[in-house]
Amino acid sequence: MSQSKKRKVDLECRNFNEAWTVKYLFTNINKKAICLVCQETIAVFKEYNLNRHFTTKHSKYASHSLKELQTVAENLAKNLNKQQNIFTKQSNIEKSTTKASYVVAHKIAKLCKPFSEAEFVKQCMVQVSEICCPEKKHIFENVSLSRRTIVRRIENISGNLLDQLRTKIADFTYCSLALDESCDITDTSQLLIFIRGINKKCEISEELLSVHPMKDTTTGEDFFLALEECLVKVSLTWNKIVSVTTDGCPSLTGKNVGLLKRIRDKVKELQPEHDILFLHCIIHQEVLCRKVLKLNHVVTVVTKVVNFIRGRAVNHRQFVEFLKEIESDFYEIPYYTEVRWLSIGKVLDRFQYLLDEIVSFLSIKEKLHDFPELQNRAWLNDFSFSVDIVKYLNELNINLQGKKQFAFNMHSNVKAFMTKLNLFAENFNNKLLNHFPSLQARRESLKNTDFFKYSAITQDLHSEFQRRFQDFKAIEKPLSLISQPFNFDVQEAPVEIQLELIDLQSNNLLKENFHSNELSAFYGALNDEHFKHFLNYVQKYLVLFGSTYICERTFSLMVSTKNKYRSQITDENLHSVLRIAASDLEPNFEEIMSGEHLRFHVSH
């Protein structure tokens, strides 16, 4: 005999009869029969069950007439609604205070503030509430902002952002990586991995993929294992990666054992037809090009003078007072720091502006003889040239900085600067100083040999730029095609996209849209069926990281987060803070709070 199936009452489609409210003092709440008297629950809408409960437990109402029962039912229902409203209101207050706790934790992590500052924030909130809304003071007191609570909140927010990133990665058609490594204050090497991806709608996302602490050695093999572990965690396959950008350090770019060599071997093993483009950070290369200027004889003297003024407190005080007495526009001169790329330009510019005041101050201190270069014609000419040329280099550096910069825009800035260098060299040969105002002011002290010398320096700088930017020159045509598709020669385009490129260039409406929209928005609006191969080609180059600027920016956040006052912060907490601080994603607080692990409660 076959076993009889178990009856499922939830499949019987029973409905609650409104007459039962008066007859048996029951009501329907969330598809459950609730007794208005004792508030017990009857799961099944069955009159027999309700009648049995009414006659056995509330027989005192059996003698009441229907009219009397209706009055009793209305009064009991009002009382029940009041109780439910109280519980609902209390639940909403607890949910609101918990969300407020998450919002404060997110702000603290976004600004890289110490976790304990949340307690100070709570004190301020409570005192403000005492003044503005004393009747709601207890609500602010119930917001959980202890240090341990903030740590948990930040971990949950970081996890939510990582889940959002995983969802985005699943939709990426192509992506690129930017990697850089630096030591924190405890000498732990931290490997930063950023990802820039693009989906079918040409929407570009740029997020922190992982922060990996390197506790032991930092060889190319170590970096590769860390990267491979990271890719597995987010389910990212090698075939989606089109490029990797690094700062050019040997452990990353070594030809034999570097990270890039390991990546190339791995990709060749898995997919021989797939090729990954390796780029050297364009900003690092620009900084390295400066070395060809050979400005050490200028920088050394300037640094010694600045150190003399600022190295001793009495000299510094006297110099500031001297500038105030003569009503100078500036009362300070900055230090030169080699690791800060823009530092040299700022120091030279301020030194030039205060040159006469500095000479006067050194004369008063009877120290001018220690710096004879300040009265040397040739040195002053070189100094003026240095001020102008470094100013142009700094302007280029600033133009190359910024998040979500397209590689072709950065390369265009470099090409424009190289053209300027040719113009500078030509002008020096013709003894023209139109673009060198500092040197123009000293024109009378210049000799013919000076003009030729400065022309040679600018030509050497141009040659250095040409030599160092070979990796970007190799992809110059694809970058030009993406940035100017309507002016590109079709015959120089890849064969598989030539016909689609012709259709694009022949469409005047698309040409107007190209000039009136952002590049990613323009390509995102193209018909993905009609321009299938062209869009596939474009997406590969739109996601390129031209520099590791975003890594350097995050290292600055790391320095402010893990400093000498917070050196014991754990790697996990540091990574959670950096993910939040560097992310453009907004955390989904409702999703975080709906997790089964979370229970709304009052803390301190």
N, C-alpha and C positions, 0 to 999 in steps of 0.2 A: 504493500500500500504506500502510496506517495504521501509524504508529510504535508499537512495543510499549511498554507502560507500564513505568516503572522499578519494580523489585521493592522493597518496603519491608519490611526485616527485622523492624522493630518491630511489624508487623501480623501476623506469622506465629505469634504466641502460643507460642513455644518455651518449654519449662520446663527447669529445671536438674535433672539426675538426681543424687540424693544419692550414687549408687555411683561417680560420677566423682571424688569427693573422694579415695577410696582408689585408684581405678584410674589416675587421671591427675594426682593431687595438685592439684586445683582446688577452690575454694569459691565460694559465691554470696554476694556482698556488694552490696547496693543494686541487685539485678537485673543484676549484672555478674559474669562468671566471672573470679576472681582466682587467679593461680598462687601456690601456697603457697611455692614455692621462690624464684622471682625477682620475684614480685608484679606481673607484667605482667597486663594486662587483655585479655580476649577478650570483645568486645561481644556476640557472638551465641552463644546456647546451642546449639552444634552439636558433636556428638561428634567429627566428623572434624577440626574446628579444634583441639579440645583435644588429641586424640591426636597430631596433627602437631606441635603445640608440645611435647608431652611427649617424643616420640621424637627430635626434632631438637635440643632444647636441654637435656634432662635424661635422656639415654640411660643414664647411670650407674645410674639407678633401675630400668632395664628388667629387670634380672636378679633383682630382689627379688621375693619371694613376696608374696601379698596380705596376709598377716599382718604381714610386715615393712613393707610400704607403709602399712598402717593405723597402725602405731606412728610411722612417719616423719610421716604426715599429722597425727596428733594433736599431736606436738611442734611441727611447723611452724605449726599453727593457734594453739597457745598463744602462740608468739612473735609471730605477727601480731596477735593480740588485745591483747597487751601494748603493742605499738607504737601500735595504734589508740587504746587508752586514754590513752596519753601525749599523743598529738596532740589527742584530744578534751578531755582535762583542760586542756591548754595553751590550746585554743580557748575553753573556758569561762572560764578565768581572764582572757583578753584581753577577752572579751565583758563580764565582770563589772566589770573596771576601767574599760572604756569607759562602761558604764552609770553607774558611780559618778561618773565625770567629768561626765556629763550632769546627774546629780542635784545635784551641787555647783554647777554652772553655773546650774541652775534656781533654787536657793536664793539665790545671789548676785544674780541679776536680780530675784527676788521682793522682796528687801530693798533693792534699789537700791544695792548695795555696789560699790566699784571692782573691776574685773576682776582686778587684780593681787592682791587679797586671797586669791584661790584658791591662790596659791603659799604664802602663810602658813598656810592651812588644811592644805595638803599637809605642810608641816613639822611641824605639830602631829600629824597623823595618823601620820607616820613615827615620831616620838618616842614617841607613845602605844603604837604597835605594838611598839617595842623593849622596853617595860616589860611589856605585857600578853601579847603573842604574838610573841616574837622570831623564831620559825620562819616567820612569815608576813610579816615585814617587807618582803621583796622584792615582795610583791603590792601593798602600799601605795605602794612606791616607783615602781611601774609605772603608777599612776593619772595620767593626763595632765591637769595643771592649770596649764599655763603661760598667760600672759595671752592670747596669740594663740589658743590652743586654746579657752579660755573664750569668746572672741568668736565663734568658729565654732559652738561648742555653742549659744550663746544665739541665734544667727541660725537654726540648725536648729530649735530649740524654738519660736521665734516663728513660723517657717513652718508648723510642725505645728499650732500653735494657730489660725493663720489658715485652714488647710485644714479644721480642725474647724468653725470658724465658717462657712465657705462651705457646708458640709454642712447646718448648722443653718438657714442663711438659705434654702436651697432648700426646707426644710420649713415655713417661716413662712407663716402665712395673712395676718397683718398685722404691721406693725412701726412703730416711731416712732424719731425721731432727736433727739439732744441735741447742740448745737453750742456751742462757746465758743472764744475765741481769746485768747492771752496771749503775751508775749515772754519768751524765755529770757534767760540772762545775757549772751549775745552779741548781743542785740537782734534775733534771728530770731523772727518771728511764727510761732507753732505753732498750727494749727487742729486742735482735737480733735473727732472725730465719734464719738459712741457710739450704739449701736443696742440697742433693746429689742424683741424679737420674741416671738411666740406661735404655737405649732403647733396642730394639730387637737385635741390632748389637753389644751390650755390650759396647757402647760408654758412658762414664761416664761424667756427667756435675756436677759442684759444684759451686753454685751461692748463693748470698744473696737473700733470699726470701722476707724478710720484716724487717723494723725497726719500732717498735711500741713504741711511748712515753707513759709512765704510769704517768699520771698527779696526780693521787690520791693514793690509796693503791696499794700494790703489793702482793696480796694474790694469792693463787693457782687458785681461781676462776677468778681473773682479768687476769692472764696469759692465762688461757684456753679460755676466751672470745676473747682475742687479737689473739690467734692462730687460733681459729675458723673463725674469721673475715678475717684473712689473707688467709686461705685455700679457702674460698668462692670467694675471689677476683681473685685468679688464677685458679679457677675451679679444685682444687685438692681434690680428694675423699680419705676417710680414708682407703679404701681397698688397695691403692697403697703404703701406709706408712708401712714399715716393722720394723723400729726402731726409737727411740728418744734418743739422747744423751744430758746430761746436766752436769753441774759442781757439782751437788750434794747438792745445797743449799736447806734448808727446804721447802721454798715456791714452789720449783719445784719438789722435791722428797718426800714430806710428805706423809705418808701412809694413812692418813685420809682426808686431805683437799688439798694436793699438786696437782700440775699440772698433774703429771703422773697418779695419782689416777683418776682425772677427765677424762683424755684421755682413761684410761682403761674402765671406766664406759660407756663412750660414744661409744667406739668401741663394747663393749659387747652388748649394746642396739641395735646398727645398724646391726652388723654382729657377732653373738656369736662365729662363727667358726674361725674368724680372730683374730690372736694374734700379738701384737706389743711388740718387744723386747726393754727393757729399759736399757741403759748403763750409767755408771758413768765415766766421762772423765778420761782416763787412765793417763794423765799427772797430773791432780789434785790428783789422788790417789798416784802417785809416790811421789809427794811433801808431802802429808800427812804422808807417810811411814817414812819420815826423822825424824819425831818427836820422834820416838822410840830410836833414837841415844842418846838423852839427852845431847846435846852439849852446853847447856846454859852456863856452867861455863867457857867454852872456848870462846864462841862467846861474852859473856859479857865483858871479859877482853880485847879482841881484839877491840871491839867497843869503849871501854873507851879510849884506847891508840890512836886509829884513831881520835876520837873526840877531844882529847887533842891536837893532832898535827894540825888538820885541823879546829878546832873550833875557834881558835884565829888567826887573820891574821898574827901577828908577829911570832908566832910559825910555821905557815905554810911556811912563807917566809924563815925563818931560816933553816927549815928542807930541803926545796928544795935546798937552797944554799949549805947546808952541803952535800947533795947527789951529787951535781955538783962538789964540791971540791974533793971528793974522787972518782969521775968519775964512779959513779954507772950506771948500765944499765937502771935503772928506776929513774925518778925524782918525782914520785907521788905515793900516796897510795889511793885507792878509798874508798868511803864511803860504809857502809853496809846498804842496803835497804831491809827490810824483804819481801815486796810485790814482789820484783824482784827475781824470783826463782834461778837464776844463780849467784846472787850477792854474797852470802856467800862463794861460791867456789872461786870466783875471789879475794875477800878480803883476805881469808885465804892463798891463793897461793902467793899473793904479800907480805903479812905480813911475811910469812916464808922466802921469798927471801930476804927481807930487815930486818930480825930479828936482826942481829948483828948491823946494822946501826941504827936501832930504839933504841936498848939498849944503844949504844954509845951516841946518841942524848939526850936520857933521862938522862944519867949520866951528860952530859954537862949542861943540864938545872936543874940538881939536883932534878929530879923528879922520879928517878928510884925507890926510896923507896915507892912511891905511887902505884907501880905495882910490888909487890914482886913475883907474879906468873911467871914473865919473867925469874926468876932465880930459880924456883922451878922444881925439876926433874920430879915429877909426872905430873905436869901441862904441861910441855913441851912435855912429852910423849903423853899425851892426845891430845895436839895440833897437833903433827905430825900425829897421827892416824886420826884426824879430816881432815887434809889437804888431805890425801890419799883417805879416804872413800867418802868424799864430791866430790872429783874430779871424782870418778867413777859414783856417782849419777848424777853429772852434765852432764857427757858424755851420760848417759842413757836418761836424759831429752832432750838433743839436738837431739838425734836419734829419739825421739818420736815426735818432732816438724816437721812442714812442711805441706803444703797444699797437698791434694789428697793422703794422706797416707792410705794404706789399713789396716783394723783392724787386720788382721792376721799377718802382718809385725810388727806392734806395739806390739802385744801380744808375738811374737817370741823374740823381744828385751827384754821384761820383763822376759820371761822364761830363756833366756840366762843369764840375770843378776842374777836371783835367783840361777842358777847353779854356777855362779862365787862366790856368797856369801857362798855356801856350801864349795867350794874350799878354800875360805879365812879362814873359821872357822877351816877346817881340817889343814891348814897350821899353824894357830896360835897354835893349839894343839900340833903340831910337832915342834913348835918354828922356823917356816920358815917365812921369811919376803920378799920373792921374789917379790911380787906384791905390796909392801908398801915401796917405796924407801925413803920417808921422815922418816918413823919409822925405817927403816934399818940403816939410818945414826945415830940413837941414840940407837943402839942395846946394847951397853955396859951399858947403864943406865937402861935397862929393867930388871925386876925381873920375876920370874915364875908366880906370881899372875897377872902381867900385861898381859902376853900371854893369860891366862885363861879369864881375863876380856874382852879383845878384841875379843876373840872367842865367848864369850857369847853375846856380842853386835851384832856381825854379824849374829849369830843364831837368835837373837830376830828380827833383821831387816828382815831376811828371813821369819820368821813366820808372820810378819806384812804384807809382800808382799802376802803371801799365803792367809791371812785373807781378805785383801782388794780387791783382784782381783777375787772374786768368780763369778761375773757376766760374766767375760770373760772366766773363766774356764768352765762355763756351756755350752759355745758354742765352746769349744776347738776342738771337733771332726769335726764339719762343717768347721771351719777355716782350719784345717789340710787337709781336703778333697779338699778344693778349692786351697790351696797353693801347695799341692803335690798329685794330683789325680792319678798319675801312681804308687805311693807307698802306697796308702791307701788300707786297708783291705776291700774287697768288702762286706764281711759279716757284717761289722759294718756300712755300708752305709744304708740309708733309702731304704725300699723295692722297692719303685717305680722307683728308679734310678739305681738299682743294675745291671740290664741287660745292660743298656746303658753304665755304668761304665766299665763293662767287655769288651764291644766293643771298648771303648776308650783305655783301657790299652793294648789291643791286637794289636792295630794299631801302628806299629813302626814309620811310617811317622809322625803321630800326636805327637808321643813322641819326635821326633827330633824338630818339630815345637814348642813344649812346652818349650824346653830349649833354643831356639834361638829367641823367641819373648817375648814381654811383656805379662803379664797375661791377661789383657783386650783384647789385640789384638788376642791372641790365642783363647780365648773363643768366640770372635766375628767372627772368621773365621770358627767355627764349623758349621756343617750342622744342622740348627735349626729344621729340620723335624726328622732326625735320632737321635738327642740328645735333643729332646724337653723337657723331664722332667728333665734331668740333667742340662740343661741351665737355666731352670726356677728356679731350686734349687740354682745354683751358683749365679745368679743375685741377689737373696735376701741377700746374704752375701757380695757380692762385694761392695754394696752401704752403708755398715755400716760406721757411723762416729765413729772412735775409740776415738776421743777426741773433745774438743771444742776449739782447737787451733785456728781455723779460726775465731771464735768469739773473742778470746782474741786479735788476730791480728787486727781485725776491730775496737775493742775498742781503740787500740793504735792510729789508724787513726782518730777515733772520738776525742781523746784528742788533737791531733795536729790540727784538724779542728775547734772544738768548744773550744777555750781556753779563757783566761782572756782578750785577745785583740779582740776576736770575739764572745763574750758571747751572743750577741743579734741575732745571726744567727737563722733563724726560723727552726722549726722541719722539714718542707718540704724541705727546701734547704739543711739541714744537711743530710737528708735521700737520696736526689738525689746525693750529693757528695759521700756518703758512697757506694751507689750502683755502681757508676762509678769506684771508687777507688778499690773496692773489686772484681770487675767483670773481668772474663777472656774473656767475649764477646766483639767483636768489633762493635761499633755503625755503622749502615747503614746510612751514611750521605745523600746518594741520596734519600733514602726513606723518611728521615726526611724532606729534602728540597722539596720533591714533594707533601707535605701535602697542602691541600687547604687553611689552615690558614696562610701559609707563603707567604709573598710578598717580593721580593728582593728590598731592598732599602738601601740608604746610610745613615749611622748614624755617630757618632763620637767615 
